[in-house]
Amino acid sequence: MLALLREAVLTARSYKTASVITVLTIVAMMVAVMLTTGRSVGASNSVLGTIDSAGSRSILIRADSDAGVTSDVVARLRSLADVEWVAAFSPVTDATNAAILDGPRVPLRYIYTDSTGALGVPALHIKQVPSAWASPQALDLLGMDQPAGAVTEVHGRTFGVVAELTTPDYLKQFEPLLLAPRDASANETVGTIIVIANAPETVGAVSSAALSLVAPENPASVTVQTSSALADLRAVIESQLGSFSKGLVVALLGLAGLVISVVLYGLVMMRRKDFGRRRALGATRGLIVSLIILQTALLSALGAAVGVGASLVILVAGGDPLPDAPFVVGTAILTVAVSVGAAVLPGIAASQRDPIRELRVA
């Protein structure tokens, strides 16, 4: 195998024109796929990312004060298999900057959760009690340039502001956001619960399971708001764009395979005397076919790498969204596979050349 690989490399270097034509053909095919389907996949991912960022996986549960829903619901909801994040919030109370008398009031909520990643707050702050996290909008209303200071709620309790939080889309309706972490096991009354499903398509099932686990004393006082319509829209867009991209890839690769096969057949015919000499020296038909396929695989890998690099440069220069890594790698592998497959028939044709006829001198 090593000797065959060495021979394939030496042959590719010896026939520079044929090798360059093969590589350029692969590069052209790769660029064509990347600038059409790749651009489409990048745009699709961008659209789906926008939909996801709008909260297509969020479930909002509101409970009135007589619902009897307490903070221990967080542990029950967190046990669901398709749940990524859960947080419960107390009813709203007002708070002001402890250093500013009669300052503007900002709504304060207790938050019960076991993870702060969705809020951009370091995990170490989840155990700091009494403390508070404020969004930029809340900090501005409190007259704070940074999360440093304290707030006092109307009942007289003081919280040190220790972190600035990032408000996700599904919490922007609560802005200005000022949250104070509390222990969920305290079984305190909560008025709002946010559940984030792992995937948009699981929102319906998760919302049904979540409502059963909330187990309110008065079911009529609990309402559930899901993003199922947005999730359905996402599924439709993903299906349509995905089908278009797959069809385009198949068409382009099929056409490219035909072109490569024709090009390789022409190159084989140009080198028929070389193959005739190899046959006269004892090379088997299988060796000739293997040599052409291996040489094509090496040149295809080089062409695919160059094509990917050139395509990404063009996409970046044009400000287009880039396709994800699995698509790029998968397309490169498919390109090499199609090229190798297209080399089989020319390889068989080369192996069938009559050495006596090819070596005959007129």
C-alpha positions, 0 to 999 in steps of 0.5 A, a space after each residue: 500500500 505504501 509503494 502504491 501511495 508513493 507511486 500515485 504521488 510520483 505519477 501526479 507530480 510527473 503529469 503536472 498538467 493532468 494533476 492541475 486540471 483535476 485539482 482545479 476541477 475539484 476546486 471549482 466544484 467545491 466553490 460552486 457547492 459552497 457558494 450556493 448550498 453553503 450560503 443557503 445553509 448559512 442563511 438558514 442557520 442564521 434565520 433559525 438562530 434568530 428564531 431560537 433567540 426569540 424564545 422558541 423553546 420557552 414556556 411561561 407559567 403564571 400563577 395567581 397568589 391563590 394557586 398555592 405554587 411554591 418554589 419547590 416546584 423548581 426541583 420537580 421541573 428540573 427532573 424532566 428529561 427535555 428541560 434545559 433550564 428552570 427558574 421560578 420568580 416571586 411576586 414583584 416588590 419594589 426596591 430603591 437604591 439604598 444610598 438615594 432617598 426617595 430614588 426611583 423604584 425598580 421591581 424586585 423579584 426573588 429568583 429560585 434556580 440552580 443555574 445562572 448560565 442563562 443570565 450570564 451571572 457567575 455561578 458563585 453568586 447563586 449562594 450569595 444571600 442577601 444579594 441581587 443581580 441587576 440588568 443594565 436597564 435596572 442599574 441605570 434606573 438605580 443610578 449605578 454605573 456598575 453592580 456595586 452598592 445596595 438596594 432596599 425593598 419596601 419592607 426594609 430588607 437590604 440586598 447588595 448588588 453583586 452582578 450585572 445580568 444579561 436579560 434573555 429574550 424570554 425575560 425582556 418583558 420583565 425589564 427592568 430586571 432586578 433579581 435576588 437569589 433565594 433557596 428553592 427549598 424554602 417553599 416560598 410562594 412564586 408567581 412566575 415560572 420559566 421553563 426552557 425546553 431542550 429543543 423547539 419540537 419538545 415544547 408541547 410535551 414539556 409544557 404538558 408535563 410541566 403543568 402536571 408537575 406544578 400541581 396548583 391547588 387552584 388549577 383555574 388560577 394558573 395559565 401557560 404561555 408557550 412558544 409552540 407557534 414559533 416552534 412550529 414556524 421554525 420546524 417549517 422553515 428548517 424543513 423547507 430550507 433543508 430540503 432545498 439545500 439537500 436537493 441542490 447538493 445532490 444536483 451539484 454533486 451529480 453534475 460535478 461527478 459527470 464532469 469529473 468522470 469526463 475530464 478523467 477519461 480524457 486525461 486517461 486517454 492522454 496517458 494511454 501509452 504510459 498505462 500500456 507500458 505499465 501493462 507490458 511490464 507486468 502491472 495488473 488491471 487491478 493495480 492500474 485501477 487502484 493507482 488511478 483511484 488513489 491518485 484521484 483521491 489525493 488530488 481531490 483531497 487537495 482540491 477540496 481543501 483549497 476549495 473550502 478555503 477559497 469559498 470561506 474567504 469569498 463568503 467572509 468578504 461578501 459578508 454572508 453567513 457561514 455554514 456550520 462546520 459539519 456541513 463544510 466537512 461533510 461536503 468536502 468528504 462527499 466531494 472526495 467520494 464523488 471524485 473517487 467514484 467518478 474515477 472508477 470507469 476511467 480507471 477500468 478503461 485504462 486497465 483495458 488498454 492493449 499494451 501491444 497496441 499502445 506501444 506499437 511504433 508507426 
